[in-house]
Amino acid sequence: MKVGINISIDVTKIDKARLIEGKKGVYLDLTTFVDIDEKDKYDNNGFVSQSQSKEEREAGAEKTPILGNVKVFWKGGESREQRAQGYDTGLDAAREAAKAEGGFIDEDIPFAPYGKGEFA
């Protein structure tokens, strides 16, 4: 299943010592935990923080601060297995109903909500 996720971070909380100089730019390793089925009281599905190294985690180093929040804004339709088995999600009926009501359906847009998934 595919999901669309918005991530918002407070860049003032970034520990600049954790920035990594690479060949093509400066990078920041982040970690996020997302629960696509549940939201907190602020409508977020998770959080994002700067990543810790394996050595830091094993040594019990203090956790890095939370930099921001994660919101799922789109959930994909059926899984590959369901499509392969001909699983009926009712999307054909939804397409026909939308067309009958004069709704906009464009099968050529890969991220169009009709037939491709549902907005969270």
C-alpha positions as CSV (number, residue, x, y, z in Angstrom):
1,M,0.0,0.0,0.0
2,K,1.2,3.5,-0.8
3,V,0.6,6.5,1.5
4,G,1.0,10.2,1.0
5,I,2.7,11.8,4.0
6,N,3.3,15.4,4.9
7,I,6.3,16.1,7.2
8,S,6.7,19.4,9.0
9,I,9.9,20.1,11.0
10,D,11.2,23.0,13.1
11,V,14.6,23.6,11.5
12,T,15.8,25.5,14.6
13,K,15.8,22.3,16.5
14,I,18.3,20.6,14.1
15,D,21.6,19.6,15.8
16,K,24.0,21.0,13.2
17,A,26.7,18.6,14.4
18,R,24.6,15.8,12.9
19,L,24.7,17.2,9.4
20,I,26.7,15.0,7.0
21,E,28.8,16.5,4.3
22,G,28.5,14.4,1.2
23,K,29.8,14.6,-2.4
24,K,26.6,16.3,-3.7
25,G,25.4,18.2,-0.7
26,V,24.8,18.3,3.1
27,Y,22.5,15.7,4.4
28,L,20.5,15.1,7.6
29,D,19.4,11.6,8.6
30,L,15.9,11.5,10.0
31,T,13.8,8.9,11.7
32,T,10.0,8.8,11.6
33,F,7.4,6.6,13.2
34,V,4.0,6.6,11.5
35,D,0.7,5.0,12.4
36,I,-1.4,5.3,9.3
37,D,-4.6,4.1,11.1
38,E,-4.6,6.4,14.2
39,K,-4.1,10.1,14.8
40,D,-3.2,12.0,17.9
41,K,-5.2,14.9,19.4
42,Y,-3.5,17.3,16.9
43,D,-4.5,15.1,13.9
44,N,-0.9,13.8,13.4
45,N,0.0,10.2,12.6
46,G,3.5,10.3,14.0
47,F,6.7,12.3,14.5
48,V,10.1,12.9,13.0
49,S,13.4,13.2,14.8
50,Q,17.1,13.2,13.9
51,S,18.5,9.7,13.6
52,Q,20.8,8.1,16.2
53,S,23.6,5.8,15.2
54,K,23.5,2.1,16.2
55,E,26.3,2.8,18.7
56,E,24.4,5.7,20.3
57,R,21.3,3.5,20.7
58,E,23.3,0.6,22.2
59,A,25.1,3.0,24.6
60,G,21.8,4.3,25.8
61,A,22.5,7.8,24.6
62,E,19.8,10.5,25.2
63,K,17.2,10.4,22.5
64,T,17.3,13.2,19.9
65,P,14.5,15.8,20.1
66,I,11.4,15.5,18.1
67,L,11.8,18.0,15.2
68,G,8.2,17.8,13.9
69,N,5.1,15.9,13.0
70,V,3.9,13.6,10.3
71,K,0.4,13.6,8.8
72,V,-0.9,10.9,6.4
73,F,-3.0,12.8,3.8
74,W,-3.6,9.9,1.3
75,K,-3.9,6.1,1.6
76,G,-3.5,3.9,-1.5
77,G,-6.2,1.5,-2.7
78,E,-6.0,-2.2,-2.7
79,S,-2.7,-4.0,-2.3
80,R,-0.9,-5.8,-5.2
81,E,-2.1,-9.1,-3.8
82,Q,-5.7,-7.9,-3.8
83,R,-5.4,-6.7,-7.4
84,A,-3.8,-10.0,-8.5
85,Q,-6.7,-11.9,-6.9
86,G,-9.3,-9.6,-8.6
87,Y,-10.3,-8.2,-5.2
88,D,-13.4,-6.0,-5.6
89,T,-12.9,-2.7,-3.8
90,G,-16.1,-1.2,-5.2
91,L,-14.1,1.3,-7.2
92,D,-15.8,0.6,-10.4
93,A,-19.2,1.5,-8.9
94,A,-17.7,4.6,-7.3
95,R,-16.3,5.7,-10.7
96,E,-19.6,5.2,-12.4
97,A,-21.5,7.1,-9.7
98,A,-19.0,10.0,-10.0
99,K,-19.4,10.0,-13.7
100,A,-23.2,10.0,-13.4
101,E,-23.0,13.0,-11.0
102,G,-20.7,14.9,-13.4
103,G,-17.6,14.3,-11.3
104,F,-14.1,14.7,-12.7
105,I,-12.5,11.3,-13.5
106,D,-9.2,11.1,-15.3
107,E,-7.8,7.6,-15.5
108,D,-4.5,9.0,-16.9
109,I,-3.6,10.9,-13.7
110,P,-1.7,8.3,-11.6
111,F,-2.4,10.1,-8.3
112,A,-6.1,10.9,-8.9
113,P,-8.1,10.0,-5.8
114,Y,-10.8,8.3,-7.8
115,G,-9.8,4.7,-8.3
116,K,-6.3,5.1,-7.0
117,G,-6.9,5.5,-3.2
118,E,-8.7,7.5,-0.7
119,F,-7.9,10.7,1.1
120,A,-7.3,10.3,4.8
